[in-house]
């Protein structure tokens, strides 16, 4: 029995460097943002335009046409574009919680993190 545990430990240690050096997946989605107003534009809609394969967005279930409705607890539609801008930027290593609404009306949350440089 002692040998089986030792072999498993050695195998796990042998696999660790390959897992630790794996490239993090990119965030991988684009938004089409609609606004109303010129001097103080308000976001009316922010819709997923594209989702890249092999990305965090794809793994989280984002789909073209899903609407971004909340970012880190802040409502997106109806808020000012300038107020939202800093909340929409991904900071390396800091998870960002996003809530989306599908075309059927159901909602879901995705947490995405930009890779450290």
SULMO-V449121 format. One record per helix or strand of 3 or more residues. SS is the DSSP state (H for helix, E for strand). FROM is the first residue (numbers start at 1). LEN is the number of residues. If there is no record, write none. Layout:
SS|FROM|LEN / SS|FROM|LEN
This chain:
H|2|19 / E|29|8 / E|42|10 / H|56|5 / E|67|5 / H|81|8 / E|96|6 / E|107|6
